[in-house]
């Protein structure tokens, strides 16, 4: 399954975006790492990709189906 984002901004309502306009593609059978200091938005980004947090803007596409 190919996971892509287009202009994805993540964060929580009534607060400024933590990450803005993220474009990426995660291909199957490859290993990726998400690095950054504490409080930089890593967990919020993963929660958004998994559907637990609604994106502030942009699209999450899983196998060409927008989520």
mmCIF file as Biopython writes it, N, C-alpha, C and O atoms, coordinates in Angstrom:
data_model
#
loop_
_atom_site.group_PDB
_atom_site.id
_atom_site.type_symbol
_atom_site.label_atom_id
_atom_site.label_alt_id
_atom_site.label_comp_id
_atom_site.label_asym_id
_atom_site.label_entity_id
_atom_site.label_seq_id
_atom_site.pdbx_PDB_ins_code
_atom_site.Cartn_x
_atom_site.Cartn_y
_atom_site.Cartn_z
_atom_site.occupancy
_atom_site.B_iso_or_equiv
_atom_site.auth_seq_id
_atom_site.auth_asym_id
_atom_site.pdbx_PDB_model_num
ATOM 1   N N  . UNK A ? 1  ? 0.830   -1.182 0.000  1.0 0.0 1  A 1 
ATOM 2   C CA . UNK A ? 1  ? 0.000   0.000  0.000  1.0 0.0 1  A 1 
ATOM 3   C C  . UNK A ? 1  ? 0.876   1.247  0.000  1.0 0.0 1  A 1 
ATOM 4   O O  . UNK A ? 1  ? 1.775   1.380  0.831  1.0 0.0 1  A 1 
ATOM 5   N N  . UNK A ? 2  ? 0.624   2.127  -0.898 1.0 0.0 2  A 1 
ATOM 6   C CA . UNK A ? 2  ? 1.345   3.386  -0.981 1.0 0.0 2  A 1 
ATOM 7   C C  . UNK A ? 2  ? 0.594   4.433  -0.173 1.0 0.0 2  A 1 
ATOM 8   O O  . UNK A ? 2  ? -0.603  4.635  -0.375 1.0 0.0 2  A 1 
ATOM 9   N N  . UNK A ? 3  ? 1.292   5.096  0.737  1.0 0.0 3  A 1 
ATOM 10  C CA . UNK A ? 3  ? 0.717   6.166  1.549  1.0 0.0 3  A 1 
ATOM 11  C C  . UNK A ? 3  ? 1.366   7.467  1.119  1.0 0.0 3  A 1 
ATOM 12  O O  . UNK A ? 3  ? 2.588   7.602  1.178  1.0 0.0 3  A 1 
ATOM 13  N N  . UNK A ? 4  ? 0.557   8.428  0.687  1.0 0.0 4  A 1 
ATOM 14  C CA . UNK A ? 4  ? 1.091   9.722  0.275  1.0 0.0 4  A 1 
ATOM 15  C C  . UNK A ? 4  ? 0.332   10.837 0.991  1.0 0.0 4  A 1 
ATOM 16  O O  . UNK A ? 4  ? -0.810  10.664 1.417  1.0 0.0 4  A 1 
ATOM 17  N N  . UNK A ? 5  ? 0.994   11.978 1.111  1.0 0.0 5  A 1 
ATOM 18  C CA . UNK A ? 5  ? 0.338   13.173 1.619  1.0 0.0 5  A 1 
ATOM 19  C C  . UNK A ? 5  ? 0.543   14.294 0.613  1.0 0.0 5  A 1 
ATOM 20  O O  . UNK A ? 5  ? 1.562   14.359 -0.075 1.0 0.0 5  A 1 
ATOM 21  N N  . UNK A ? 6  ? -0.437  15.165 0.545  1.0 0.0 6  A 1 
ATOM 22  C CA . UNK A ? 6  ? -0.354  16.334 -0.336 1.0 0.0 6  A 1 
ATOM 23  C C  . UNK A ? 6  ? -0.688  17.576 0.475  1.0 0.0 6  A 1 
ATOM 24  O O  . UNK A ? 6  ? -1.812  17.734 0.952  1.0 0.0 6  A 1 
ATOM 25  N N  . UNK A ? 7  ? 0.299   18.457 0.629  1.0 0.0 7  A 1 
ATOM 26  C CA . UNK A ? 7  ? 0.102   19.737 1.322  1.0 0.0 7  A 1 
ATOM 27  C C  . UNK A ? 7  ? -0.538  19.535 2.699  1.0 0.0 7  A 1 
ATOM 28  O O  . UNK A ? 7  ? -1.387  20.329 3.104  1.0 0.0 7  A 1 
ATOM 29  N N  . UNK A ? 8  ? -0.140  18.476 3.425  1.0 0.0 8  A 1 
ATOM 30  C CA . UNK A ? 8  ? -0.744  18.118 4.707  1.0 0.0 8  A 1 
ATOM 31  C C  . UNK A ? 8  ? -0.244  19.038 5.818  1.0 0.0 8  A 1 
ATOM 32  O O  . UNK A ? 8  ? 0.961   19.207 6.007  1.0 0.0 8  A 1 
ATOM 33  N N  . UNK A ? 9  ? -1.186  19.626 6.544  1.0 0.0 9  A 1 
ATOM 34  C CA . UNK A ? 9  ? -0.870  20.416 7.728  1.0 0.0 9  A 1 
ATOM 35  C C  . UNK A ? 9  ? -1.527  19.733 8.917  1.0 0.0 9  A 1 
ATOM 36  O O  . UNK A ? 9  ? -2.705  19.380 8.861  1.0 0.0 9  A 1 
ATOM 37  N N  . UNK A ? 10 ? -0.769  19.546 9.992  1.0 0.0 10 A 1 
ATOM 38  C CA . UNK A ? 10 ? -1.279  18.837 11.168 1.0 0.0 10 A 1 
ATOM 39  C C  . UNK A ? 10 ? -1.134  19.697 12.410 1.0 0.0 10 A 1 
ATOM 40  O O  . UNK A ? 10 ? -0.262  20.562 12.496 1.0 0.0 10 A 1 
ATOM 41  N N  . UNK A ? 11 ? -2.004  19.439 13.358 1.0 0.0 11 A 1 
ATOM 42  C CA . UNK A ? 11 ? -2.016  20.149 14.625 1.0 0.0 11 A 1 
ATOM 43  C C  . UNK A ? 11 ? -3.383  19.947 15.262 1.0 0.0 11 A 1 
ATOM 44  O O  . UNK A ? 11 ? -4.099  18.999 14.939 1.0 0.0 11 A 1 
ATOM 45  N N  . UNK A ? 12 ? -3.731  20.846 16.165 1.0 0.0 12 A 1 
ATOM 46  C CA . UNK A ? 12 ? -5.002  20.748 16.862 1.0 0.0 12 A 1 
ATOM 47  C C  . UNK A ? 12 ? -5.790  22.034 16.652 1.0 0.0 12 A 1 
ATOM 48  O O  . UNK A ? 12 ? -5.195  23.106 16.548 1.0 0.0 12 A 1 
ATOM 49  N N  . UNK A ? 13 ? -7.123  21.948 16.588 1.0 0.0 13 A 1 
ATOM 50  C CA . UNK A ? 13 ? -7.943  23.140 16.365 1.0 0.0 13 A 1 
ATOM 51  C C  . UNK A ? 13 ? -7.635  24.229 17.400 1.0 0.0 13 A 1 
ATOM 52  O O  . UNK A ? 13 ? -7.295  23.931 18.545 1.0 0.0 13 A 1 
ATOM 53  N N  . UNK A ? 14 ? -7.757  25.462 16.991 1.0 0.0 14 A 1 
ATOM 54  C CA . UNK A ? 14 ? -7.533  26.649 17.817 1.0 0.0 14 A 1 
ATOM 55  C C  . UNK A ? 14 ? -6.068  26.857 18.185 1.0 0.0 14 A 1 
ATOM 56  O O  . UNK A ? 14 ? -5.759  27.709 19.019 1.0 0.0 14 A 1 
ATOM 57  N N  . UNK A ? 15 ? -5.170  26.101 17.583 1.0 0.0 15 A 1 
ATOM 58  C CA . UNK A ? 15 ? -3.732  26.268 17.792 1.0 0.0 15 A 1 
ATOM 59  C C  . UNK A ? 15 ? -3.064  26.369 16.421 1.0 0.0 15 A 1 
ATOM 60  O O  . UNK A ? 15 ? -3.607  25.886 15.427 1.0 0.0 15 A 1 
ATOM 61  N N  . UNK A ? 16 ? -1.895  26.991 16.366 1.0 0.0 16 A 1 
ATOM 62  C CA . UNK A ? 16 ? -1.185  27.033 15.080 1.0 0.0 16 A 1 
ATOM 63  C C  . UNK A ? 16 ? -0.790  25.622 14.636 1.0 0.0 16 A 1 
ATOM 64  O O  . UNK A ? 16 ? -0.605  24.730 15.464 1.0 0.0 16 A 1 
ATOM 65  N N  . UNK A ? 17 ? -0.666  25.436 13.340 1.0 0.0 17 A 1 
ATOM 66  C CA . UNK A ? 17 ? -0.251  24.129 12.803 1.0 0.0 17 A 1 
ATOM 67  C C  . UNK A ? 17 ? 1.137   23.775 13.313 1.0 0.0 17 A 1 
ATOM 68  O O  . UNK A ? 17 ? 2.009   24.639 13.411 1.0 0.0 17 A 1 
ATOM 69  N N  . UNK A ? 18 ? 1.340   22.502 13.637 1.0 0.0 18 A 1 
ATOM 70  C CA . UNK A ? 18 ? 2.643   22.014 14.086 1.0 0.0 18 A 1 
ATOM 71  C C  . UNK A ? 18 ? 3.534   21.733 12.880 1.0 0.0 18 A 1 
ATOM 72  O O  . UNK A ? 18 ? 4.708   22.102 12.860 1.0 0.0 18 A 1 
ATOM 73  N N  . UNK A ? 19 ? 2.962   21.082 11.885 1.0 0.0 19 A 1 
ATOM 74  C CA . UNK A ? 19 ? 3.654   20.807 10.620 1.0 0.0 19 A 1 
ATOM 75  C C  . UNK A ? 19 ? 2.780   21.352 9.497  1.0 0.0 19 A 1 
ATOM 76  O O  . UNK A ? 19 ? 1.558   21.212 9.536  1.0 0.0 19 A 1 
ATOM 77  N N  . UNK A ? 20 ? 3.401   21.971 8.500  1.0 0.0 20 A 1 
ATOM 78  C CA . UNK A ? 20 ? 2.621   22.562 7.421  1.0 0.0 20 A 1 
ATOM 79  C C  . UNK A ? 20 ? 3.119   22.103 6.057  1.0 0.0 20 A 1 
ATOM 80  O O  . UNK A ? 20 ? 4.319   21.970 5.817  1.0 0.0 20 A 1 
ATOM 81  N N  . UNK A ? 21 ? 2.153   21.865 5.172  1.0 0.0 21 A 1 
ATOM 82  C CA . UNK A ? 21 ? 2.402   21.561 3.757  1.0 0.0 21 A 1 
ATOM 83  C C  . UNK A ? 21 ? 3.398   20.418 3.547  1.0 0.0 21 A 1 
ATOM 84  O O  . UNK A ? 21 ? 4.354   20.552 2.782  1.0 0.0 21 A 1 
ATOM 85  N N  . UNK A ? 22 ? 3.165   19.289 4.234  1.0 0.0 22 A 1 
ATOM 86  C CA . UNK A ? 22 ? 4.030   18.119 4.112  1.0 0.0 22 A 1 
ATOM 87  C C  . UNK A ? 22 ? 3.602   17.317 2.881  1.0 0.0 22 A 1 
ATOM 88  O O  . UNK A ? 22 ? 2.443   16.922 2.760  1.0 0.0 22 A 1 
ATOM 89  N N  . UNK A ? 23 ? 4.542   17.085 1.976  1.0 0.0 23 A 1 
ATOM 90  C CA . UNK A ? 23 ? 4.340   16.224 0.811  1.0 0.0 23 A 1 
ATOM 91  C C  . UNK A ? 23 ? 5.299   15.051 0.947  1.0 0.0 23 A 1 
ATOM 92  O O  . UNK A ? 23 ? 6.504   15.250 1.095  1.0 0.0 23 A 1 
ATOM 93  N N  . UNK A ? 24 ? 4.778   13.834 0.900  1.0 0.0 24 A 1 
ATOM 94  C CA . UNK A ? 24 ? 5.644   12.659 1.032  1.0 0.0 24 A 1 
ATOM 95  C C  . UNK A ? 24 ? 4.959   11.452 0.420  1.0 0.0 24 A 1 
ATOM 96  O O  . UNK A ? 24 ? 3.758   11.456 0.149  1.0 0.0 24 A 1 
ATOM 97  N N  . UNK A ? 25 ? 5.761   10.422 0.212  1.0 0.0 25 A 1 
ATOM 98  C CA . UNK A ? 25 ? 5.258   9.128  -0.259 1.0 0.0 25 A 1 
ATOM 99  C C  . UNK A ? 25 ? 5.992   8.043  0.512  1.0 0.0 25 A 1 
ATOM 100 O O  . UNK A ? 25 ? 7.222   8.011  0.539  1.0 0.0 25 A 1 
ATOM 101 N N  . UNK A ? 26 ? 5.229   7.153  1.138  1.0 0.0 26 A 1 
ATOM 102 C CA . UNK A ? 26 ? 5.804   6.020  1.859  1.0 0.0 26 A 1 
ATOM 103 C C  . UNK A ? 26 ? 5.466   4.772  1.062  1.0 0.0 26 A 1 
ATOM 104 O O  . UNK A ? 26 ? 4.301   4.408  0.906  1.0 0.0 26 A 1 
ATOM 105 N N  . UNK A ? 27 ? 6.499   4.132  0.567  1.0 0.0 27 A 1 
ATOM 106 C CA . UNK A ? 27 ? 6.325   2.952  -0.280 1.0 0.0 27 A 1 
ATOM 107 C C  . UNK A ? 27 ? 6.384   1.679  0.556  1.0 0.0 27 A 1 
ATOM 108 O O  . UNK A ? 27 ? 7.073   1.638  1.575  1.0 0.0 27 A 1 
ATOM 109 N N  . UNK A ? 28 ? 5.666   0.637  0.134  1.0 0.0 28 A 1 
ATOM 110 C CA . UNK A ? 28 ? 5.712   -0.634 0.847  1.0 0.0 28 A 1 
ATOM 111 C C  . UNK A ? 28 ? 7.097   -1.271 0.770  1.0 0.0 28 A 1 
ATOM 112 O O  . UNK A ? 28 ? 7.854   -1.014 -0.166 1.0 0.0 28 A 1 
ATOM 113 N N  . UNK A ? 29 ? 7.411   -2.076 1.728  1.0 0.0 29 A 1 
ATOM 114 C CA . UNK A ? 29 ? 8.660   -2.849 1.790  1.0 0.0 29 A 1 
ATOM 115 C C  . UNK A ? 29 ? 9.898   -1.979 1.952  1.0 0.0 29 A 1 
ATOM 116 O O  . UNK A ? 29 ? 11.009  -2.430 1.673  1.0 0.0 29 A 1 
ATOM 117 N N  . UNK A ? 30 ? 9.724   -0.742 2.397  1.0 0.0 30 A 1 
ATOM 118 C CA . UNK A ? 30 ? 10.866  0.126  2.684  1.0 0.0 30 A 1 
ATOM 119 C C  . UNK A ? 30 ? 10.784  0.552  4.139  1.0 0.0 30 A 1 
ATOM 120 O O  . UNK A ? 30 ? 9.702   0.584  4.724  1.0 0.0 30 A 1 
ATOM 121 N N  . UNK A ? 31 ? 11.934  0.880  4.723  1.0 0.0 31 A 1 
ATOM 122 C CA . UNK A ? 31 ? 11.983  1.306  6.113  1.0 0.0 31 A 1 
ATOM 123 C C  . UNK A ? 31 ? 12.176  2.823  6.171  1.0 0.0 31 A 1 
ATOM 124 O O  . UNK A ? 31 ? 12.983  3.387  5.433  1.0 0.0 31 A 1 
ATOM 125 N N  . UNK A ? 32 ? 11.425  3.466  7.055  1.0 0.0 32 A 1 
ATOM 126 C CA . UNK A ? 32 ? 11.489  4.912  7.216  1.0 0.0 32 A 1 
ATOM 127 C C  . UNK A ? 32 ? 11.672  5.242  8.686  1.0 0.0 32 A 1 
ATOM 128 O O  . UNK A ? 32 ? 11.316  4.444  9.553  1.0 0.0 32 A 1 
ATOM 129 N N  . UNK A ? 33 ? 12.222  6.409  8.971  1.0 0.0 33 A 1 
ATOM 130 C CA . UNK A ? 33 ? 12.371  6.899  10.342 1.0 0.0 33 A 1 
ATOM 131 C C  . UNK A ? 33 ? 11.821  8.311  10.405 1.0 0.0 33 A 1 
ATOM 132 O O  . UNK A ? 33 ? 11.967  9.091  9.464  1.0 0.0 33 A 1 
ATOM 133 N N  . UNK A ? 34 ? 11.198  8.628  11.507 1.0 0.0 34 A 1 
ATOM 134 C CA . UNK A ? 34 ? 10.677  9.958  11.753 1.0 0.0 34 A 1 
ATOM 135 C C  . UNK A ? 34 ? 11.452  10.526 12.936 1.0 0.0 34 A 1 
ATOM 136 O O  . UNK A ? 34 ? 11.295  10.066 14.067 1.0 0.0 34 A 1 
ATOM 137 N N  . UNK A ? 35 ? 12.277  11.513 12.676 1.0 0.0 35 A 1 
ATOM 138 C CA . UNK A ? 35 ? 13.183  12.047 13.692 1.0 0.0 35 A 1 
ATOM 139 C C  . UNK A ? 35 ? 12.866  13.507 13.994 1.0 0.0 35 A 1 
ATOM 140 O O  . UNK A ? 35 ? 12.412  14.249 13.123 1.0 0.0 35 A 1 
ATOM 141 N N  . UNK A ? 36 ? 13.109  13.906 15.229 1.0 0.0 36 A 1 
ATOM 142 C CA . UNK A ? 36 ? 12.940  15.301 15.620 1.0 0.0 36 A 1 
ATOM 143 C C  . UNK A ? 36 ? 12.983  15.419 17.126 1.0 0.0 36 A 1 
ATOM 144 O O  . UNK A ? 36 ? 12.828  14.426 17.837 1.0 0.0 36 A 1 
ATOM 145 N N  . UNK A ? 37 ? 13.193  16.625 17.615 1.0 0.0 37 A 1 
ATOM 146 C CA . UNK A ? 37 ? 13.255  16.835 19.059 1.0 0.0 37 A 1 
ATOM 147 C C  . UNK A ? 37 ? 11.884  16.661 19.709 1.0 0.0 37 A 1 
ATOM 148 O O  . UNK A ? 37 ? 10.859  16.625 19.027 1.0 0.0 37 A 1 
ATOM 149 N N  . UNK A ? 38 ? 11.882  16.555 21.022 1.0 0.0 38 A 1 
ATOM 150 C CA . UNK A ? 38 ? 10.630  16.464 21.774 1.0 0.0 38 A 1 
ATOM 151 C C  . UNK A ? 38 ? 9.753   17.661 21.448 1.0 0.0 38 A 1 
ATOM 152 O O  . UNK A ? 38 ? 10.236  18.790 21.362 1.0 0.0 38 A 1 
ATOM 153 N N  . UNK A ? 39 ? 8.462   17.410 21.266 1.0 0.0 39 A 1 
ATOM 154 C CA . UNK A ? 39 ? 7.511   18.475 21.009 1.0 0.0 39 A 1 
ATOM 155 C C  . UNK A ? 39 ? 7.496   19.001 19.584 1.0 0.0 39 A 1 
ATOM 156 O O  . UNK A ? 39 ? 6.892   20.041 19.319 1.0 0.0 39 A 1 
ATOM 157 N N  . UNK A ? 40 ? 8.143   18.310 18.669 1.0 0.0 40 A 1 
ATOM 158 C CA . UNK A ? 40 ? 8.213   18.813 17.292 1.0 0.0 40 A 1 
ATOM 159 C C  . UNK A ? 40 ? 7.059   18.337 16.411 1.0 0.0 40 A 1 
ATOM 160 O O  . UNK A ? 40 ? 6.955   18.773 15.265 1.0 0.0 40 A 1 
ATOM 161 N N  . UNK A ? 41 ? 6.191   17.457 16.909 1.0 0.0 41 A 1 
ATOM 162 C CA . UNK A ? 41 ? 5.013   17.023 16.151 1.0 0.0 41 A 1 
ATOM 163 C C  . UNK A ? 41 ? 5.061   15.618 15.596 1.0 0.0 41 A 1 
ATOM 164 O O  . UNK A ? 41 ? 4.203   15.247 14.795 1.0 0.0 41 A 1 
ATOM 165 N N  . UNK A ? 42 ? 6.044   14.821 15.998 1.0 0.0 42 A 1 
ATOM 166 C CA . UNK A ? 42 ? 6.152   13.453 15.463 1.0 0.0 42 A 1 
ATOM 167 C C  . UNK A ? 42 ? 4.910   12.625 15.783 1.0 0.0 42 A 1 
ATOM 168 O O  . UNK A ? 42 ? 4.334   12.005 14.889 1.0 0.0 42 A 1 
ATOM 169 N N  . UNK A ? 43 ? 4.499   12.609 17.033 1.0 0.0 43 A 1 
ATOM 170 C CA . UNK A ? 43 ? 3.332   11.816 17.443 1.0 0.0 43 A 1 
ATOM 171 C C  . UNK A ? 43 ? 2.054   12.358 16.825 1.0 0.0 43 A 1 
ATOM 172 O O  . UNK A ? 43 ? 1.194   11.579 16.412 1.0 0.0 43 A 1 
ATOM 173 N N  . UNK A ? 44 ? 1.911   13.661 16.753 1.0 0.0 44 A 1 
ATOM 174 C CA . UNK A ? 44 ? 0.732   14.263 16.135 1.0 0.0 44 A 1 
ATOM 175 C C  . UNK A ? 44 ? 0.669   13.898 14.656 1.0 0.0 44 A 1 
ATOM 176 O O  . UNK A ? 44 ? -0.411  13.630 14.128 1.0 0.0 44 A 1 
ATOM 177 N N  . UNK A ? 45 ? 1.807   13.885 13.992 1.0 0.0 45 A 1 
ATOM 178 C CA . UNK A ? 45 ? 1.863   13.495 12.587 1.0 0.0 45 A 1 
ATOM 179 C C  . UNK A ? 45 ? 1.400   12.048 12.413 1.0 0.0 45 A 1 
ATOM 180 O O  . UNK A ? 45 ? 0.582   11.765 11.537 1.0 0.0 45 A 1 
ATOM 181 N N  . UNK A ? 46 ? 1.911   11.134 13.230 1.0 0.0 46 A 1 
ATOM 182 C CA . UNK A ? 46 ? 1.507   9.714  13.157 1.0 0.0 46 A 1 
ATOM 183 C C  . UNK A ? 46 ? 0.027   9.563  13.486 1.0 0.0 46 A 1 
ATOM 184 O O  . UNK A ? 46 ? -0.678  8.806  12.819 1.0 0.0 46 A 1 
ATOM 185 N N  . UNK A ? 47 ? -0.450  10.270 14.502 1.0 0.0 47 A 1 
ATOM 186 C CA . UNK A ? 47 ? -1.879  10.208 14.842 1.0 0.0 47 A 1 
ATOM 187 C C  . UNK A ? 47 ? -2.751  10.704 13.683 1.0 0.0 47 A 1 
ATOM 188 O O  . UNK A ? 47 ? -3.824  10.158 13.431 1.0 0.0 47 A 1 
ATOM 189 N N  . UNK A ? 48 ? -2.290  11.725 12.994 1.0 0.0 48 A 1 
ATOM 190 C CA . UNK A ? 48 ? -3.037  12.241 11.847 1.0 0.0 48 A 1 
ATOM 191 C C  . UNK A ? 48 ? -3.049  11.225 10.707 1.0 0.0 48 A 1 
ATOM 192 O O  . UNK A ? 48 ? -4.090  10.989 10.094 1.0 0.0 48 A 1 
ATOM 193 N N  . UNK A ? 49 ? -1.892  10.625 10.423 1.0 0.0 49 A 1 
ATOM 194 C CA . UNK A ? 49 ? -1.840  9.614  9.362  1.0 0.0 49 A 1 
ATOM 195 C C  . UNK A ? 49 ? -2.735  8.421  9.678  1.0 0.0 49 A 1 
ATOM 196 O O  . UNK A ? 49 ? -3.304  7.817  8.769  1.0 0.0 49 A 1 
ATOM 197 N N  . UNK A ? 50 ? -2.863  8.075  10.961 1.0 0.0 50 A 1 
ATOM 198 C CA . UNK A ? 50 ? -3.671  6.911  11.339 1.0 0.0 50 A 1 
ATOM 199 C C  . UNK A ? 50 ? -5.157  7.235  11.469 1.0 0.0 50 A 1 
ATOM 200 O O  . UNK A ? 50 ? -5.967  6.332  11.680 1.0 0.0 50 A 1 
ATOM 201 N N  . UNK A ? 51 ? -5.526  8.514  11.345 1.0 0.0 51 A 1 
ATOM 202 C CA . UNK A ? 51 ? -6.931  8.891  11.403 1.0 0.0 51 A 1 
ATOM 203 C C  . UNK A ? 51 ? -7.425  9.284  12.776 1.0 0.0 51 A 1 
ATOM 204 O O  . UNK A ? 51 ? -8.616  9.552  12.934 1.0 0.0 51 A 1 
ATOM 205 N N  . UNK A ? 52 ? -6.564  9.331  13.778 1.0 0.0 52 A 1 
ATOM 206 C CA . UNK A ? 52 ? -6.974  9.706  15.126 1.0 0.0 52 A 1 
ATOM 207 C C  . UNK A ? 52 ? -7.110  11.215 15.294 1.0 0.0 52 A 1 
ATOM 208 O O  . UNK A ? 52 ? -7.853  11.681 16.158 1.0 0.0 52 A 1 
ATOM 209 N N  . UNK A ? 53 ? -6.401  11.973 14.479 1.0 0.0 53 A 1 
ATOM 210 C CA . UNK A ? 53 ? -6.472  13.436 14.490 1.0 0.0 53 A 1 
ATOM 211 C C  . UNK A ? 53 ? -6.834  13.880 13.068 1.0 0.0 53 A 1 
ATOM 212 O O  . UNK A ? 53 ? -6.266  13.390 12.092 1.0 0.0 53 A 1 
ATOM 213 N N  . UNK A ? 54 ? -7.776  14.805 12.967 1.0 0.0 54 A 1 
ATOM 214 C CA . UNK A ? 54 ? -8.189  15.324 11.667 1.0 0.0 54 A 1 
ATOM 215 C C  . UNK A ? 54 ? -7.151  16.314 11.147 1.0 0.0 54 A 1 
ATOM 216 O O  . UNK A ? 54 ? -6.736  17.202 11.892 1.0 0.0 54 A 1 
ATOM 217 N N  . UNK A ? 55 ? -6.724  16.189 9.908  1.0 0.0 55 A 1 
ATOM 218 C CA . UNK A ? 55 ? -5.759  17.151 9.356  1.0 0.0 55 A 1 
ATOM 219 C C  . UNK A ? 55 ? -6.342  18.566 9.335  1.0 0.0 55 A 1 
ATOM 220 O O  . UNK A ? 55 ? -7.542  18.748 9.131  1.0 0.0 55 A 1 
ATOM 221 N N  . UNK A ? 56 ? -5.496  19.549 9.543  1.0 0.0 56 A 1 
ATOM 222 C CA . UNK A ? 56 ? -5.934  20.942 9.440  1.0 0.0 56 A 1 
ATOM 223 C C  . UNK A ? 56 ? -6.119  21.336 7.983  1.0 0.0 56 A 1 
ATOM 224 O O  . UNK A ? 56 ? -6.984  22.150 7.660  1.0 0.0 56 A 1 
ATOM 225 N N  . UNK A ? 57 ? -5.310  20.760 7.104  1.0 0.0 57 A 1 
ATOM 226 C CA . UNK A ? 57 ? -5.399  21.036 5.664  1.0 0.0 57 A 1 
ATOM 227 C C  . UNK A ? 57 ? -4.684  19.916 4.921  1.0 0.0 57 A 1 
ATOM 228 O O  . UNK A ? 57 ? -3.914  19.161 5.515  1.0 0.0 57 A 1 
ATOM 229 N N  . UNK A ? 58 ? -4.939  19.811 3.631  1.0 0.0 58 A 1 
ATOM 230 C CA . UNK A ? 58 ? -4.253  18.831 2.796  1.0 0.0 58 A 1 
ATOM 231 C C  . UNK A ? 58 ? -4.971  17.496 2.727  1.0 0.0 58 A 1 
ATOM 232 O O  . UNK A ? 58 ? -6.097  17.335 3.198  1.0 0.0 58 A 1 
ATOM 233 N N  . UNK A ? 59 ? -4.273  16.543 2.119  1.0 0.0 59 A 1 
ATOM 234 C CA . UNK A ? 59 ? -4.855  15.219 1.872  1.0 0.0 59 A 1 
ATOM 235 C C  . UNK A ? 59 ? -3.923  14.113 2.321  1.0 0.0 59 A 1 
ATOM 236 O O  . UNK A ? 59 ? -2.700  14.241 2.256  1.0 0.0 59 A 1 
ATOM 237 N N  . UNK A ? 60 ? -4.526  13.021 2.779  1.0 0.0 60 A 1 
ATOM 238 C CA . UNK A ? 60 ? -3.821  11.767 3.043  1.0 0.0 60 A 1 
ATOM 239 C C  . UNK A ? 60 ? -4.402  10.764 2.062  1.0 0.0 60 A 1 
ATOM 240 O O  . UNK A ? 60 ? -5.616  10.562 2.024  1.0 0.0 60 A 1 
ATOM 241 N N  . UNK A ? 61 ? -3.551  10.137 1.274  1.0 0.0 61 A 1 
ATOM 242 C CA . UNK A ? 61 ? -4.018  9.224  0.234  1.0 0.0 61 A 1 
ATOM 243 C C  . UNK A ? 61 ? -3.401  7.850  0.462  1.0 0.0 61 A 1 
ATOM 244 O O  . UNK A ? 61 ? -2.180  7.701  0.488  1.0 0.0 61 A 1 
ATOM 245 N N  . UNK A ? 62 ? -4.254  6.859  0.626  1.0 0.0 62 A 1 
ATOM 246 C CA . UNK A ? 62 ? -3.820  5.475  0.812  1.0 0.0 62 A 1 
ATOM 247 C C  . UNK A ? 62 ? -4.265  4.691  -0.406 1.0 0.0 62 A 1 
ATOM 248 O O  . UNK A ? 62 ? -5.461  4.505  -0.635 1.0 0.0 62 A 1 
ATOM 249 N N  . UNK A ? 63 ? -3.301  4.234  -1.183 1.0 0.0 63 A 1 
ATOM 250 C CA . UNK A ? 63 ? -3.601  3.495  -2.420 1.0 0.0 63 A 1 
ATOM 251 C C  . UNK A ? 63 ? -4.588  4.245  -3.312 1.0 0.0 63 A 1 
ATOM 252 O O  . UNK A ? 63 ? -5.543  3.664  -3.828 1.0 0.0 63 A 1 
ATOM 253 N N  . UNK A ? 64 ? -4.348  5.523  -3.482 1.0 0.0 64 A 1 
ATOM 254 C CA . UNK A ? 64 ? -5.117  6.414  -4.362 1.0 0.0 64 A 1 
ATOM 255 C C  . UNK A ? 64 ? -6.550  6.643  -3.867 1.0 0.0 64 A 1 
ATOM 256 O O  . UNK A ? 64 ? -7.408  7.058  -4.646 1.0 0.0 64 A 1 
ATOM 257 N N  . UNK A ? 65 ? -6.820  6.379  -2.581 1.0 0.0 65 A 1 
ATOM 258 C CA . UNK A ? 65 ? -8.116  6.663  -1.995 1.0 0.0 65 A 1 
ATOM 259 C C  . UNK A ? 65 ? -7.930  7.720  -0.918 1.0 0.0 65 A 1 
ATOM 260 O O  . UNK A ? 65 ? -7.229  7.476  0.065  1.0 0.0 65 A 1 
ATOM 261 N N  . UNK A ? 66 ? -8.538  8.883  -1.079 1.0 0.0 66 A 1 
ATOM 262 C CA . UNK A ? 66 ? -8.335  10.005 -0.154 1.0 0.0 66 A 1 
ATOM 263 C C  . UNK A ? 66 ? -9.017  9.684  1.171  1.0 0.0 66 A 1 
ATOM 264 O O  . UNK A ? 66 ? -10.169 9.253  1.202  1.0 0.0 66 A 1 
ATOM 265 N N  . UNK A ? 67 ? -8.291  9.900  2.260  1.0 0.0 67 A 1 
ATOM 266 C CA . UNK A ? 67 ? -8.801  9.678  3.619  1.0 0.0 67 A 1 
ATOM 267 C C  . UNK A ? 67 ? -9.026  10.996 4.319  1.0 0.0 67 A 1 
ATOM 268 O O  . UNK A ? 67 ? -9.454  11.017 5.473  1.0 0.0 67 A 1 
#
